[in-house]
Amino acid sequence: MEKIYVVNLRGEREPFSFKKVYKSAKNAGASNQLALEIAKNIEREIYPGISTAEIFDKIHNYLSQKAPISAIRFNLKKAILNLGPTGFPFEKFIAKVFQSQGFKVKTNQFIQGSSKIKYEIDFIAKKDNFFYIGECKYHNLPGGRVDLQVALANFARFLDIKEGKTLNSNFNYKSILVTNTNLQLKQLDIQNTLV
C-alpha cells in the first residue's frame, strides 16, 4: 500500500500511522478489538493531506458511539487546551490532580537556592516524606513542544534549590516537569526527574 501523508498540528507532512491511531484509541481505554476496528476504519477513510486534527475528530466520533467513557478520556488533551490562554488555570488543575492523590499542594511559591537566587516554583506537592518541586509548561496552541533545554533548566534549578538551606533534610525531594504538550527529550538520561 502506498504511503499516505497527513498534515500534523505544526503544519508538517508525515506518513499516516495506523499504529498511532490504534494506540490513541487504546490509551483512551478502548478494548483491543475496538481500537483495531477504529484504526481500520480511519485507514479506509483518510486521504492525502488530511489533517491530524480531522483524524482526531474521527477517532473521537467512533469512541463517542462505541465507548463514551473512552471518548471523554480521549478528549482530555483538547479540554486542557481550553484552560488557556495563560498557564495559571493549568497549574491549578495540576495542583488539584495531586490533591486528589492525597498530596498537600501549594502553588506559586518562592524557594531560595544555594546561589542566593529565589526561584518561583509553580507548585510544591508533599505527601508522607515525598516532596515534589514542580514546573508546569502550558501551551495554548496545539502542536507545541517542551524541549530539552527547558527540562535541563528545570533540573538545574532543582539542583540549586536542593543544595540550598531552605529544604528540610527529612524529605525525599524530586523534580517534576508537567506539560500539556509533547516532551522532546532525546538523549536525556536523568533518573527520577521527570514523571
C-alpha positions as CSV (number, residue, x, y, z in Angstrom):
1,M,0.0,0.0,0.0
2,E,1.3,3.5,-0.9
3,K,2.1,5.8,2.0
4,I,-0.5,8.5,2.6
5,Y,0.9,11.7,4.1
6,V,-1.1,13.6,6.7
7,V,-0.6,17.2,8.0
8,N,0.2,17.4,11.7
9,L,-0.7,20.3,14.0
10,R,2.6,22.1,13.2
11,G,1.7,22.1,9.5
12,E,4.3,19.4,8.7
13,R,3.7,16.4,6.4
14,E,4.2,13.0,8.0
15,P,3.2,9.5,6.9
16,F,-0.1,8.2,8.3
17,S,0.4,5.8,11.2
18,F,-2.1,3.0,11.7
19,K,-0.2,2.3,15.0
20,K,-0.7,5.8,16.3
21,V,-4.4,5.7,15.7
22,Y,-4.7,2.3,17.4
23,K,-2.6,3.4,20.4
24,S,-4.6,6.6,20.7
25,A,-7.8,4.7,21.0
26,K,-6.3,2.1,23.2
27,N,-4.7,4.6,25.6
28,A,-8.1,6.3,25.9
29,G,-9.5,3.0,27.3
30,A,-10.9,1.3,24.1
31,S,-10.6,-2.5,24.0
32,N,-8.1,-4.1,21.7
33,Q,-10.9,-5.1,19.3
34,L,-12.4,-1.6,19.3
35,A,-9.1,0.1,18.9
36,L,-8.3,-2.2,15.9
37,E,-11.7,-1.5,14.4
38,I,-11.3,2.2,14.7
39,A,-7.8,2.2,13.2
40,K,-9.0,0.1,10.2
41,N,-12.0,2.4,9.7
42,I,-9.7,5.5,9.8
43,E,-7.2,3.9,7.5
44,R,-10.1,3.4,4.9
45,E,-11.3,7.0,5.3
46,I,-8.1,9.0,5.1
47,Y,-6.9,10.8,2.1
48,P,-3.6,12.6,1.2
49,G,-3.3,15.8,3.1
50,I,-5.9,15.1,5.8
51,S,-5.1,16.9,9.0
52,T,-4.3,15.1,12.1
53,A,-7.0,17.3,13.8
54,E,-9.6,15.7,11.4
55,I,-8.2,12.2,12.3
56,F,-8.5,13.2,16.0
57,D,-12.2,14.1,15.4
58,K,-12.9,10.8,13.6
59,I,-11.4,8.8,16.4
60,H,-13.4,10.8,18.9
61,N,-16.6,10.2,17.0
62,Y,-16.0,6.5,16.9
63,L,-15.3,6.4,20.6
64,S,-18.3,8.5,21.4
65,Q,-20.5,6.0,19.6
66,K,-19.0,2.8,21.0
67,A,-17.2,3.7,24.2
68,P,-18.4,7.1,25.6
69,I,-16.1,7.0,28.7
70,S,-13.1,6.4,26.5
71,A,-14.2,9.3,24.3
72,I,-14.1,11.6,27.4
73,R,-10.6,10.4,28.2
74,F,-9.5,10.8,24.6
75,N,-10.8,14.4,24.6
76,L,-8.8,15.4,27.7
77,K,-5.9,17.0,25.8
78,K,-8.3,19.2,23.9
79,A,-10.1,20.1,27.1
80,I,-6.8,21.1,28.7
81,L,-6.1,23.4,25.7
82,N,-9.3,25.2,26.5
83,L,-8.0,26.1,30.0
84,G,-5.8,28.9,28.4
85,P,-4.8,31.3,27.2
86,T,-2.5,31.6,30.3
87,G,-0.9,28.8,32.2
88,F,-2.4,29.6,35.6
89,P,-5.5,27.5,35.3
90,F,-3.3,24.6,34.1
91,E,-1.2,25.0,37.3
92,K,-4.3,24.9,39.4
93,F,-5.6,21.9,37.5
94,I,-2.3,20.0,38.2
95,A,-2.5,21.0,41.9
96,K,-6.0,19.5,42.0
97,V,-4.7,16.3,40.4
98,F,-2.0,16.0,43.1
99,Q,-4.6,16.8,45.9
100,S,-6.9,14.1,44.6
101,Q,-4.0,11.7,45.2
102,G,-3.6,12.8,48.9
103,F,-0.8,15.4,48.4
104,K,-0.8,18.8,50.2
105,V,-0.1,21.3,47.5
106,K,0.9,25.0,47.3
107,T,1.1,26.9,44.1
108,N,3.3,29.9,43.2
109,Q,5.9,29.5,45.8
110,F,9.3,31.1,46.1
111,I,12.3,29.0,47.2
112,Q,15.9,30.2,47.6
113,G,18.7,28.1,46.1
114,S,22.3,27.9,47.2
115,S,23.2,30.6,44.6
116,K,21.1,33.1,46.6
117,I,18.6,33.2,43.7
118,K,14.9,33.0,44.8
119,Y,13.1,30.8,42.3
120,E,9.4,31.0,41.6
121,I,8.0,27.5,41.8
122,D,4.7,26.6,40.0
123,F,3.8,24.1,42.7
124,I,5.1,22.1,45.6
125,A,3.4,18.8,46.5
126,K,4.0,17.0,49.8
127,K,2.9,13.5,50.9
128,D,4.4,11.4,53.6
129,N,8.2,12.0,53.1
130,F,7.9,12.8,49.4
131,F,8.2,16.4,48.3
132,Y,7.8,17.3,44.6
133,I,9.1,20.6,43.3
134,G,7.0,21.2,40.1
135,E,7.3,23.2,37.0
136,C,4.3,23.5,34.6
137,K,4.7,24.2,30.9
138,Y,1.4,25.1,29.3
139,H,1.0,25.8,25.6
140,N,-2.4,27.0,24.4
141,L,-1.7,26.1,20.7
142,P,-1.9,22.6,19.5
143,G,1.4,21.1,18.4
144,G,3.6,22.9,20.9
145,R,6.6,21.1,22.4
146,V,8.7,21.3,25.5
147,D,12.3,20.7,24.5
148,L,15.5,19.5,26.2
149,Q,16.7,23.0,27.2
150,V,13.5,23.5,29.3
151,A,14.0,20.2,31.0
152,L,17.7,20.9,31.7
153,A,17.0,24.4,33.1
154,N,14.3,22.9,35.3
155,F,16.7,20.3,36.6
156,A,19.5,22.8,37.2
157,R,17.1,25.0,39.2
158,F,16.1,21.9,41.2
159,L,19.7,21.0,42.0
160,D,20.4,24.6,43.1
161,I,17.3,24.6,45.4
162,K,18.3,21.2,46.8
163,E,21.9,22.5,47.6
164,G,20.4,25.5,49.4
165,K,19.5,25.7,53.1
166,T,15.7,26.1,52.6
167,L,14.7,22.5,52.3
168,N,14.1,20.1,55.2
169,S,16.5,17.1,55.0
170,N,13.8,14.7,56.3
171,F,12.1,14.7,52.9
172,N,12.8,12.9,49.7
173,Y,12.8,15.7,47.1
174,K,12.0,15.1,43.4
175,S,11.8,17.5,40.5
176,I,8.8,17.2,38.2
177,L,8.0,18.8,34.9
178,V,4.4,18.8,33.8
179,T,3.2,19.8,30.4
180,N,0.1,19.6,28.2
181,T,2.2,19.0,25.1
182,N,4.9,16.7,23.9
183,L,8.3,16.4,25.6
184,Q,11.2,16.3,23.2
185,L,13.9,14.9,25.4
186,K,16.0,12.8,23.1
187,Q,19.3,11.7,24.7
188,L,18.2,12.8,28.1
189,D,19.3,10.4,30.8
190,I,18.4,12.0,34.2
191,Q,16.9,9.5,36.6
192,N,13.8,10.3,38.6
193,T,13.5,13.9,37.4
194,L,10.5,13.7,35.0
195,V,7.2,12.0,35.6
